[in-house]
Amino acid sequence: MVDRSARVVRVLFPFLLFFIAFLPRAIKVVTSFALWHTRGRLFFEALMSQDWNATWQAPHPGVITMWLSGLAQWIAPSFISDFNELSTNRQMEIELILLAFVIALAIILSYFILAHVFDRLVAAVAMLLVALDPYHISLSKAIHVDALLSVFTAISALFLWAYLKDERRRFLIFSGVFAGLALLSKSPAIFLIPYFFLAIGLVQISRICRDDIGWRRPSQREVIGAVKESGLALVIWATPFIFILFLLWPAMWSQPIETLSDVFSGTSRLAVNPHPRPIFFMGKSTYEDPGSIYYPVTMFVRTTAVVVIGFLMSIGLLFTGKLERHKWLALLLGIAFVIFFTLSLSLGEKKFVRYALPALQFVTMLAGIGYVYFFRWLTKGKKGWLYFSLALIIIIQAAVSLPRHPYYGTHYNYLAGGPRNVLNSGLVDGQEKAEGVELAADYLNSLPLSQLLVVGAQKAETFERFFEGKTVELTNDEPDYILIARSTLLREHDIQNWRDVWQIYQDREPKHVIEFDGVPYVWIYKTGPEIVEDGIEHQVQADLGEDIRLLGYTFTPAEINPGDTVKLTLYWEAVNQTNADYTIFVHLLDSEGQLISQKDSQPQGGMYPVYLWDQGERVLDEYELSIDPEVPAGEYMFAIGMYELQSLERVPITTGAGELLPDNRLLLSGLAIVEPES
């Protein structure tokens, strides 16, 4: 019965792992990038028109990402008739399903390879940690290249680990295939070439320099044999590697030398040139290389506490002497991958923590290995306690990750103090995937007449994907609201475009703030001049009900001709926040109290009703009234007030002296209508 249950678990576990990996990645795209969505479309258009050279879109080169994105865009209209009419963001959410599917399959394949090298329990814990890693999920939820690079690089390296065990040449073939897929995803996969030589070198050294007794000096014949075997291994590995490059990238069919040259020259430029956009690190915005500690620090804050502890256990495992030779070599190669891949990234001028995802994936897998061997030692073979302990580790990893869905990138290592401490200390800027921008758009989309709103944003091209109204740059003077994003603010990216606006609003109370873990990510400000009572031409103290106060008014011009238009500006203050939805009436009356003109509207043309006003907020509200050409010259007055639209019941008005005004209206004098000069 136990054996049967174990077999059922072995059969069902890969399916469970697939869904654990797939669902968090497939549901909801979270990204500031739409670039690879566009490149995927252009890639497939070039493919369909047989313009092979045009399948080169970028030096990354991002070929696999473009295949998946372009394929999804090509087949989606067959199932979704209005796919091409959908928003860019909605299209990317559909494309993400295919990308997440491939990544989840890659995680399953990694599980089977690790199970071959170590055992099923090690593989299960290691790959569950990867599947649930918040930063890995975050980078998998974008139409981009880094997650595919990470999983393909890991599979290629793991097949080399499998070759360590029994030297089956098919593992070299599979490793070469996935090395090709990794390089087609992103050029840092070139690291797999020296990594291949490191792995093969360890295989040969362990074979000819060590026997059952210990280390020994190899004979010349053994050395020559090892060199020949290594050369053959290189041919076996490199052949599918090169084949995949040609098979999946049509640009290689027409111009192979030029294509590879463009990739490597483009990569070299990225490595030696400073950042085209500033980065923020250790409290400083810079275009320059942030230094050698950048990757160790940012990788530490981007992983989880569970992974850090397990990784340290895996390092300790190297020195226990309890591992079989091939497992010890695999563990050594895993740690070597982390060290040397990180060092290779550190040599470049351009640095982003997402570039280190392949190293972080190995850190996570090694953590799983460390935990299993540690708890096997600790529980002394008691399987119940062993499984309970390992299940607890997985549950903790899930607990710090899954509640953040879909904004997994808001997690920061709790060993570094957690998100609030990491971000408030200025260690990094956060908001790597524009987290919070969509929520800011959701808030603004919920406002009345949101389609008519104009919002100024630092990165308009990102915000406009989510907002129903009009999005403009902050250099524009139209906005009803402005949006300030944490990352752009700290990095001072394109600061010349928004510095002046920020200086105006930075000391004001924002209308709405998007926060994660108590840390602000996006600030939304209502535009308009700061209202100071001394600056109001005609000051008034009148309370409308218990919640609204009129501070004063101005009108222009002071004298008008019949047939002209007068603009009345009212200055309101919210004494308390209210749920009421008042309509404001503005009546122009003659000296006899007869109605000459009127305007009834919610504040600011219906776009800023009083229920949106915060306590203490001051609001400028303008009304234009047209004067009939037949109106005689004379002194006129405005009558203003508020009423409930449903009942038409006016809101009581009291003066500063406590006097209740008749008809619940406030009379504002001073306007003169004069005959035009002949």
PATI-373836 format. One line per field, with one value per residue (C-alpha): residue number from 1; x, z, y. Coordinates in Angstrom, 3 decimals. Each point is the difference from the previous one (the first is absolute). Layout:
BEGIN
pos = c(NUM_...)
x = c(X_...)
z = c(Z_...)
y = c(Y_...)
//
This chain:
BEGIN
pos = c(1_2_3_4_5_6_7_8_9_10_11_12_13_14_15_16_17_18_19_20_21_22_23_24_25_26_27_28_29_30_31_32_33_34_35_36_37_38_39_40_41_42_43_44_45_46_47_48_49_50_51_52_53_54_55_56_57_58_59_60_61_62_63_64_65_66_67_68_69_70_71_72_73_74_75_76_77_78_79_80_81_82_83_84_85_86_87_88_89_90_91_92_93_94_95_96_97_98_99_100_101_102_103_104_105_106_107_108_109_110_111_112_113_114_115_116_117_118_119_120_121_122_123_124_125_126_127_128_129_130_131_132_133_134_135_136_137_138_139_140_141_142_143_144_145_146_147_148_149_150_151_152_153_154_155_156_157_158_159_160_161_162_163_164_165_166_167_168_169_170_171_172_173_174_175_176_177_178_179_180_181_182_183_184_185_186_187_188_189_190_191_192_193_194_195_196_197_198_199_200_201_202_203_204_205_206_207_208_209_210_211_212_213_214_215_216_217_218_219_220_221_222_223_224_225_226_227_228_229_230_231_232_233_234_235_236_237_238_239_240_241_242_243_244_245_246_247_248_249_250_251_252_253_254_255_256_257_258_259_260_261_262_263_264_265_266_267_268_269_270_271_272_273_274_275_276_277_278_279_280_281_282_283_284_285_286_287_288_289_290_291_292_293_294_295_296_297_298_299_300_301_302_303_304_305_306_307_308_309_310_311_312_313_314_315_316_317_318_319_320_321_322_323_324_325_326_327_328_329_330_331_332_333_334_335_336_337_338_339_340_341_342_343_344_345_346_347_348_349_350_351_352_353_354_355_356_357_358_359_360_361_362_363_364_365_366_367_368_369_370_371_372_373_374_375_376_377_378_379_380_381_382_383_384_385_386_387_388_389_390_391_392_393_394_395_396_397_398_399_400_401_402_403_404_405_406_407_408_409_410_411_412_413_414_415_416_417_418_419_420_421_422_423_424_425_426_427_428_429_430_431_432_433_434_435_436_437_438_439_440_441_442_443_444_445_446_447_448_449_450_451_452_453_454_455_456_457_458_459_460_461_462_463_464_465_466_467_468_469_470_471_472_473_474_475_476_477_478_479_480_481_482_483_484_485_486_487_488_489_490_491_492_493_494_495_496_497_498_499_500_501_502_503_504_505_506_507_508_509_510_511_512_513_514_515_516_517_518_519_520_521_522_523_524_525_526_527_528_529_530_531_532_533_534_535_536_537_538_539_540_541_542_543_544_545_546_547_548_549_550_551_552_553_554_555_556_557_558_559_560_561_562_563_564_565_566_567_568_569_570_571_572_573_574_575_576_577_578_579_580_581_582_583_584_585_586_587_588_589_590_591_592_593_594_595_596_597_598_599_600_601_602_603_604_605_606_607_608_609_610_611_612_613_614_615_616_617_618_619_620_621_622_623_624_625_626_627_628_629_630_631_632_633_634_635_636_637_638_639_640_641_642_643_644_645_646_647_648_649_650_651_652_653_654_655_656_657_658_659_660_661_662_663_664_665_666_667_668_669_670_671_672_673_674_675_676_677_678)
x = c(0.000_2.836_1.843_-3.152_-0.561_3.600_-0.444_-3.130_1.864_2.888_-2.418_-2.121_2.754_1.278_-3.537_-0.330_3.368_-1.051_-3.119_1.868_2.507_-2.489_-2.928_1.803_1.932_-2.895_-2.604_0.455_2.872_1.986_2.526_1.055_1.160_-2.015_3.118_0.257_-3.692_0.705_3.173_-1.888_-2.514_2.753_1.890_-3.009_-0.788_3.568_-0.394_-3.241_1.489_3.228_2.048_2.516_2.307_-2.888_-0.302_2.991_-1.691_2.464_3.504_-1.422_-1.108_-3.322_-0.865_-1.894_-1.998_-0.901_-0.966_-2.366_-1.439_-0.361_-1.493_-2.577_-0.916_-0.296_-2.224_-2.055_-2.385_-1.101_-1.410_-0.658_-1.651_0.661_3.590_1.481_-2.414_0.993_2.259_3.735_-0.096_-2.834_1.812_3.138_-2.008_-1.046_3.580_1.203_-1.919_2.261_3.141_-1.026_-0.821_3.534_1.600_-2.124_0.997_3.647_-0.401_-1.489_2.894_2.471_-1.750_0.540_3.678_0.657_-1.783_2.393_3.068_-1.101_-3.414_-3.693_-0.242_2.923_-1.415_-3.493_1.141_2.434_-2.478_-2.892_2.200_0.681_-3.668_-0.997_2.889_-1.571_2.711_0.067_-3.785_0.208_2.370_-2.064_-3.110_1.337_0.449_3.764_3.179_1.435_-2.218_0.476_3.753_-0.048_-1.955_1.789_3.419_-0.878_-1.150_3.177_2.153_-2.065_0.488_3.742_-0.525_-1.784_2.999_2.167_-1.936_0.217_1.603_-2.841_0.596_-3.673_0.211_2.645_-2.353_-2.885_2.290_1.088_-3.593_-0.985_3.206_-1.118_-3.471_1.595_2.262_-2.941_-1.774_2.815_3.689_1.348_-0.689_3.416_1.171_-1.047_3.000_2.660_-2.389_-0.026_3.800_-0.082_-2.463_1.844_3.291_-1.366_-1.261_3.378_2.044_-2.143_0.297_3.790_1.278_-2.049_-0.702_-1.432_3.101_0.231_1.698_2.800_2.176_-1.471_2.111_0.754_-2.251_-2.862_0.486_-0.023_-3.093_-1.697_0.822_-1.427_-3.121_-0.432_0.368_-2.624_-2.291_0.438_-1.019_-3.029_-1.041_0.740_-1.722_-3.597_0.905_0.854_-2.846_-2.589_1.410_-0.506_-3.290_-1.941_1.463_-0.683_2.482_2.692_-1.187_0.807_2.782_1.446_3.313_-1.535_-2.785_2.356_2.315_-2.903_-0.997_3.459_0.883_-3.311_0.642_3.503_-1.389_-2.427_2.835_2.423_-2.365_-1.664_-3.745_-2.159_-2.420_1.023_-0.169_-0.476_2.232_1.075_-1.924_1.510_-1.211_2.735_0.704_3.327_0.987_-1.397_3.017_0.982_-2.370_-3.077_-0.864_0.746_-2.164_-2.895_-0.058_-0.150_-2.974_-1.787_0.073_-1.862_1.134_-0.838_2.277_2.929_0.030_-0.311_2.766_2.373_-0.897_0.927_3.423_0.521_-1.047_3.095_2.215_-1.894_1.495_-3.369_-0.814_0.697_2.641_-2.386_-2.307_2.925_1.215_-3.524_-0.276_3.425_-1.009_-3.199_1.878_2.554_-2.828_-1.257_3.472_1.303_-3.231_-0.317_3.649_-0.522_-2.914_2.033_2.591_-2.547_-0.756_-3.745_-1.613_-3.547_-0.875_-2.293_3.101_1.026_-3.155_1.873_2.350_-2.938_-1.753_3.078_0.126_-3.610_0.595_3.087_-2.064_-2.349_2.953_1.337_-3.320_-0.603_3.424_-0.108_-3.387_0.964_2.891_-2.122_-2.934_2.303_-2.082_-3.418_-1.993_-2.988_2.099_2.044_-3.060_-1.581_3.150_0.362_-3.709_0.358_2.821_-2.148_-2.970_2.139_1.262_-3.586_-1.148_2.452_-0.754_-3.564_-1.844_1.741_-1.710_0.295_2.627_2.709_2.706_-0.998_1.667_3.374_2.002_-1.113_3.574_0.742_-2.898_-2.789_-1.514_-0.521_3.527_1.682_-1.876_-0.160_3.731_0.657_1.863_-1.892_-2.824_-2.563_-2.851_2.075_-3.105_-1.986_-1.925_-2.801_-0.408_-2.925_-1.631_0.383_-1.749_-2.756_-0.593_-0.175_-2.172_-2.498_-0.508_-3.015_0.474_3.422_0.072_0.163_2.783_3.511_2.827_3.640_2.491_3.778_-0.118_-3.102_0.577_-0.337_-2.973_-2.080_-0.242_-2.231_-1.818_-3.337_0.484_2.759_3.610_2.542_3.549_0.516_1.276_-3.605_-2.178_-3.326_-0.081_-2.802_2.279_3.696_1.603_3.441_1.619_2.492_2.637_0.065_0.114_2.950_1.925_-0.653_-0.673_-0.716_-0.175_0.106_-3.527_-1.606_2.263_-2.015_-3.323_1.375_1.300_-3.546_-1.704_2.545_-1.110_-3.711_-2.235_-0.467_-3.515_0.748_3.034_0.647_1.946_1.465_1.134_-0.530_2.433_-1.359_0.471_-2.187_-1.278_-3.039_-0.506_-3.018_1.238_-0.804_1.472_0.531_-2.890_0.961_-2.789_1.972_0.238_-3.790_-1.381_-3.398_0.244_-3.079_-0.572_-3.094_-0.644_-2.162_-1.269_2.608_2.521_0.601_1.234_0.187_3.188_-0.655_-0.411_1.300_-1.548_1.375_-0.473_-1.431_-1.922_-1.486_-2.179_-3.309_0.680_3.361_1.015_0.983_2.167_-0.690_2.610_-1.057_2.494_-1.260_1.362_-1.032_-0.505_-0.725_0.059_-3.513_-1.789_-2.500_-0.251_-0.935_-0.783_1.027_-2.288_1.246_-2.721_0.528_-2.686_-0.911_-0.728_-3.598_1.084_-1.023_1.997_2.190_2.237_0.812_2.319_-0.599_2.769_2.042_3.352_2.480_-2.488_-0.998_3.540_0.671_-3.142_0.109_0.085_3.542_1.194_2.284_-0.364_1.794_0.332_-0.552_-1.548_-0.096_-3.271_-0.728_-3.308_-0.652_-3.348_-1.115_-1.840_-2.924_0.658_-3.334_0.894_-0.057_2.957_0.053_1.272_-0.365_0.715_0.698_-2.053_1.803_-0.654_-0.186_-2.806_-0.639_-0.816_-2.464_-2.134_0.934_0.291_2.505_2.789_-0.415_2.474_1.182_2.284_3.079_-2.190_-2.302_-2.852_-2.101_-0.498_-3.473_-0.718_3.246_1.909_2.926_-0.122_3.273_-0.010_2.316_-0.713_-0.903_-1.454_0.665_-1.072_2.765_1.658_-1.335)
z = c(0.000_0.903_-3.227_-1.997_1.689_-0.682_-3.677_-0.185_1.563_-2.453_-2.930_1.209_1.382_-3.385_-0.855_3.358_-0.492_-3.468_1.291_2.937_-2.497_-2.726_1.739_1.820_-3.188_-2.450_1.842_-0.494_-1.861_2.099_-1.973_-1.083_-3.338_-3.179_-2.184_-0.420_-0.826_-2.948_-0.943_0.042_-2.486_-2.266_0.254_-1.192_-2.739_-1.273_0.264_-1.986_-2.703_-0.059_0.783_2.003_0.799_1.668_2.602_1.632_2.306_2.836_1.111_3.006_-2.365_1.649_-2.770_2.219_1.590_-3.469_-1.151_2.959_-0.109_-3.770_-0.066_2.617_-2.000_-3.148_1.379_2.518_-2.608_-0.867_3.520_0.924_-2.915_1.291_1.134_-2.264_1.413_3.597_1.957_-0.081_3.622_-0.579_-2.998_2.109_2.687_-2.630_-1.292_3.571_0.226_-2.622_1.592_3.459_-1.466_-1.397_3.264_2.027_-2.338_0.429_3.778_-0.378_-2.206_2.549_2.643_-1.965_-0.660_3.660_0.993_-2.248_1.466_3.668_0.802_-0.273_3.415_-0.667_-3.421_1.395_2.732_-2.272_-2.803_2.317_1.430_-3.542_-1.012_3.040_-0.057_-0.109_-2.107_-2.488_-0.319_-0.358_-2.963_-1.501_-0.067_-2.772_-3.738_0.343_-0.270_3.492_1.298_-3.163_0.177_3.608_-0.497_-3.219_1.495_3.062_-2.090_-2.114_3.135_1.695_-2.964_0.486_3.621_-1.287_-2.232_3.127_1.371_-2.770_-2.975_-2.373_-3.136_-0.546_2.975_-1.876_-2.981_2.166_1.765_-3.365_-1.164_3.049_-0.149_-3.490_1.281_2.815_-2.387_-2.315_3.050_1.199_-0.746_3.587_-0.612_-1.717_3.564_-0.589_-2.277_2.727_2.406_-2.326_0.105_3.797_0.270_-2.487_1.660_3.380_-1.538_-1.514_3.027_2.380_-2.313_-0.607_3.182_2.615_0.859_2.949_2.089_-0.713_-2.293_-2.286_-2.860_-3.404_-2.685_-3.287_-1.792_2.336_-0.575_-3.782_0.257_2.156_-2.525_-2.837_1.969_0.839_-3.664_-0.969_2.752_-1.384_-3.486_1.371_2.074_-2.573_-2.964_1.334_1.500_-3.443_-1.673_2.281_-0.732_-3.719_0.264_2.043_-1.209_-3.678_0.009_0.311_-3.271_-2.099_1.883_2.724_0.459_0.011_2.347_2.589_-0.357_0.680_3.082_1.527_-0.921_1.449_3.153_0.247_-0.261_2.823_2.091_-0.370_-0.240_3.025_0.455_-2.530_2.908_3.604_2.652_3.730_2.486_3.581_0.108_-3.210_-3.559_-2.554_-3.651_0.910_1.082_3.544_0.967_0.852_2.961_-2.106_-0.876_3.406_1.722_-2.451_-0.363_3.784_0.336_-2.971_1.247_3.039_3.531_-0.539_-3.043_1.642_2.951_-2.256_-2.295_2.956_0.957_-3.504_0.304_3.323_-1.631_-2.213_3.030_1.668_-2.143_-0.096_-3.683_-2.795_-2.482_-2.765_2.479_1.610_-3.431_-0.959_3.194_-0.636_-3.558_1.290_2.409_-2.731_-2.317_2.561_0.625_-3.550_-1.674_2.535_-0.547_-3.770_0.457_2.367_-2.716_-2.070_0.426_-0.428_2.958_0.936_2.593_-2.449_-2.022_2.926_-0.091_-1.288_2.990_2.344_-1.410_0.814_3.499_0.453_-1.343_2.186_2.991_-0.644_-0.065_3.228_1.834_-0.948_1.136_3.158_1.090_-0.918_2.424_2.628_-0.072_-0.127_-2.575_1.564_-3.164_1.730_1.570_-3.187_-2.189_2.593_0.218_-3.755_-0.444_2.531_-2.061_-3.141_1.858_1.269_-3.534_-1.275_2.863_-0.847_-3.709_-0.965_2.101_-2.148_-3.193_-2.546_1.288_0.975_-0.667_3.159_2.132_1.562_2.213_3.643_1.050_-1.361_1.995_-2.482_-2.653_2.230_1.369_-3.339_-1.898_2.688_0.613_-3.638_-0.660_-3.300_-1.609_-0.445_-2.520_-2.514_-1.914_0.378_2.910_1.134_-3.299_-1.082_3.428_-0.366_-3.365_1.586_2.560_-2.650_-2.260_2.858_0.131_-1.654_-3.694_0.112_-3.796_-0.055_2.564_-0.985_2.072_-0.171_0.664_0.108_-2.267_-2.055_-2.315_2.958_1.695_-3.152_-0.416_3.088_0.042_-1.743_-0.357_-1.580_1.142_-0.593_1.029_3.102_-2.203_-1.176_1.794_-0.564_2.790_2.503_1.990_0.033_0.803_1.601_0.048_2.673_-2.273_-2.463_2.871_1.758_-3.178_-1.224_-3.450_-2.512_2.971_-2.288_-1.133_3.440_2.469_-0.089_0.495_2.889_1.740_-0.016_1.346_2.178_3.191_-0.701_1.268_-2.777_-1.047_0.043_0.725_-1.179_2.677_0.507_3.499_1.122_-2.633_-2.549_-3.617_-1.824_1.026_-1.687_0.331_-0.962_-2.058_0.608_1.783_3.732_1.495_2.624_1.480_-0.250_-3.738_-0.474_-1.263_1.709_3.237_1.439_3.005_-0.645_0.980_-2.179_2.346_2.358_-2.616_-2.606_0.401_-2.570_0.535_-2.647_-3.652_-2.936_-3.324_-3.230_-1.499_2.629_-2.716_-3.033_-2.954_-0.860_-2.056_1.736_2.367_3.632_1.833_3.684_2.068_3.326_2.656_2.109_3.012_1.235_3.764_0.199_-2.522_-1.197_-1.998_-1.312_-3.718_-0.177_-3.093_0.039_-1.377_-1.214_-0.849_-1.371_1.326_-0.755_2.670_0.181_0.612_-3.461_-1.513_-2.904_-0.494_1.840_0.120_2.042_0.200_2.258_0.848_-2.835_-2.680_1.714_0.065_3.691_2.108_3.670_1.173_-1.384_2.101_2.895_3.372_-0.077_-3.786_-1.828_-3.463_-2.778_-1.929_-3.116_-1.713_-3.176_-0.519_-3.278_0.101_-2.349_-2.439_1.022_3.692_1.142_1.680_3.786_3.173_0.223_2.569_0.139_2.111_0.766_2.039_-0.065_-0.208_-0.087_-3.592_0.929_2.361_-1.271_3.679_0.546_2.553_2.918_-0.069_3.112_0.148_2.159_2.579_0.128_-1.970_-2.066_-3.454_-1.547_-2.984_0.811_-2.453_0.293_-1.878_-1.487_-1.264_-2.108_-3.654_-2.278_-3.497_-2.060_-3.441_-2.581_-1.071_-3.301)
y = c(0.000_2.384_-0.824_0.614_3.371_0.956_-0.871_2.150_2.914_-0.424_0.042_2.917_2.237_1.290_1.110_1.741_1.691_1.136_1.762_1.540_1.410_0.902_1.703_2.841_0.776_-0.236_2.058_3.745_1.604_2.487_1.992_3.462_-1.438_-0.490_-0.023_-3.782_-0.180_2.312_-1.857_-3.297_1.385_1.371_-3.307_-1.983_2.507_-0.425_-3.764_-0.021_2.231_-2.073_3.094_-2.016_2.925_1.840_-2.772_1.710_2.498_0.560_-1.057_-1.861_-1.808_-1.057_-2.460_-2.451_2.811_1.283_-3.501_-0.412_3.522_0.010_-3.498_0.976_3.119_-2.111_-2.765_2.028_1.521_-3.556_-0.342_3.642_1.779_3.522_-0.687_2.671_2.588_-0.751_2.318_-0.678_-1.062_-2.470_-1.463_-0.452_-1.792_-2.547_-0.322_-0.498_-3.285_-1.590_1.458_-1.257_-3.415_-0.346_1.164_-2.446_-2.847_1.008_-0.216_-3.504_-1.093_1.396_-2.087_-3.214_0.770_0.827_-3.198_-1.920_1.741_-0.056_-1.480_0.860_1.632_2.342_0.837_0.615_2.392_1.848_0.575_0.864_2.738_1.243_-0.252_2.078_2.479_3.497_1.626_-2.865_0.254_3.780_-0.190_-2.835_2.218_2.215_-0.438_0.198_-2.053_-0.493_-2.823_-2.067_0.545_-1.196_-3.231_-1.010_0.733_-2.060_-2.975_0.085_0.059_-2.730_-2.317_0.497_-1.056_-3.103_-0.715_0.076_-2.958_-2.575_1.792_-0.784_1.996_0.721_2.346_2.012_0.223_1.219_2.475_1.404_0.354_2.026_2.021_1.023_0.906_2.010_1.923_0.697_1.422_2.248_0.304_-0.461_-3.718_0.036_-0.673_-3.619_-0.536_0.455_-1.726_-3.012_-0.167_0.286_-2.887_-2.238_0.852_-1.086_-3.239_-0.824_1.068_-2.022_-3.000_-0.055_1.649_-1.821_-3.637_-1.888_0.783_3.734_2.496_-1.240_1.224_-1.034_-1.610_1.719_-2.450_0.825_3.726_-0.438_-2.163_2.613_2.742_-2.076_-0.802_3.696_0.922_-2.539_1.287_3.524_-1.120_-1.856_3.034_2.719_-1.696_0.294_3.380_1.395_-1.904_1.633_3.458_-0.566_-1.852_2.559_3.294_0.693_2.901_-2.677_-1.560_3.046_1.802_-2.258_1.818_3.478_-1.120_-1.484_2.986_2.383_-2.004_-0.085_3.584_1.166_-1.993_1.452_3.522_-0.708_-1.422_2.899_2.980_1.591_0.017_1.860_0.486_0.598_-2.698_0.497_-1.787_0.707_3.284_1.353_0.466_-0.587_-0.661_-1.582_-3.502_-0.426_-2.126_-3.535_-0.335_0.712_-3.603_-1.569_2.627_0.044_-3.792_-0.308_2.349_-1.573_-3.579_-1.328_-0.742_-3.679_-0.167_1.800_-2.410_-3.056_1.267_0.337_-3.582_-1.166_1.641_-1.768_-3.260_0.159_-0.560_-2.840_-2.763_-1.768_0.468_-2.430_1.188_1.101_1.762_1.794_1.120_1.134_2.022_1.523_0.873_1.623_2.230_0.743_1.071_2.513_1.430_0.184_1.093_2.825_0.961_0.074_2.394_2.154_0.620_1.929_3.686_-0.446_-1.720_-0.967_-2.624_-1.812_-0.885_-2.228_-2.152_-3.108_0.199_0.565_-3.070_-2.082_1.489_-1.121_-3.516_-0.402_1.101_-2.907_-2.418_1.463_-0.317_-3.628_-1.175_2.106_-1.347_-3.546_0.365_1.758_-2.445_-3.054_-1.859_0.660_0.641_1.560_2.745_0.373_0.586_2.280_2.149_0.302_0.714_2.821_1.529_-0.084_1.471_2.888_0.673_-0.012_2.235_2.779_-0.292_-0.909_2.657_2.622_-1.152_1.490_2.446_-2.483_2.571_1.875_-2.684_0.737_-2.320_0.044_-0.747_3.483_1.447_-0.674_2.287_3.009_0.080_-0.771_2.705_2.671_-0.348_0.854_-3.231_-0.392_1.943_-2.784_0.040_-1.947_-1.090_3.235_-1.519_2.294_1.845_-2.183_0.425_3.763_-0.242_-2.117_2.749_2.716_-2.174_-0.280_3.768_1.665_0.792_-1.647_-0.219_3.809_0.269_1.005_-1.474_1.026_-2.800_-0.200_-3.073_0.660_-2.968_-2.391_1.638_0.475_-3.792_-0.122_3.351_0.615_3.747_2.048_-0.366_2.755_0.773_2.120_2.816_0.411_2.599_-1.847_-2.624_-0.349_-2.334_-0.724_-3.330_-0.379_-3.457_-1.017_-1.516_2.897_2.478_-1.640_-0.744_3.562_-1.411_2.820_2.346_3.026_-0.923_-0.078_1.847_3.238_-1.795_-2.050_3.119_1.360_-3.110_-1.794_1.774_-0.371_-2.761_-2.593_-0.861_-3.709_-2.175_-3.555_-1.874_-3.457_-0.985_3.586_1.285_2.520_-1.050_2.531_3.437_1.561_3.755_2.092_2.909_3.619_3.002_-0.136_1.952_2.562_2.135_3.226_-0.553_-0.127_3.314_-0.260_-1.969_-1.654_-2.225_-2.072_-3.614_-2.204_-2.663_-1.425_-1.091_2.718_3.574_2.790_1.999_2.636_0.779_2.007_0.855_1.401_2.408_2.344_1.844_-1.702_0.871_-1.669_-3.146_-0.640_-2.804_0.352_-2.546_-0.560_-1.858_-1.502_-1.108_-2.892_-1.823_-3.445_0.385_-3.719_-2.799_-0.776_-2.669_2.543_0.674_3.671_2.040_3.668_2.667_3.380_2.520_3.489_2.373_3.602_2.607_-1.232_-3.574_-1.196_-2.870_1.108_-3.021_-3.202_-2.996_-3.161_-2.559_-2.172_1.624_0.400_-0.897_-3.239_-1.333_0.631_-0.549_0.893_-3.631_-0.183_2.943_-0.869_1.650_3.350_-0.023_3.289_-0.055_2.588_-0.180_2.098_0.850_1.948_1.737_1.526_3.328_0.574_2.877_1.579_0.265_3.653_1.671_0.003_-1.655_-3.756_-2.685_-3.723_-2.386_-3.244_-3.100_-3.787_-2.546_-3.728_-0.905_-2.760_2.089_3.502_0.923_2.764_-0.254_2.483_2.896_1.835_3.018_0.281_1.754_-3.015_1.608_-2.428_1.529_0.120_-2.259_-1.835_2.132_2.418_3.309_1.250_3.586_2.118_-0.769_2.915_-0.298_3.102_1.114_-0.322_3.212_1.241)
//
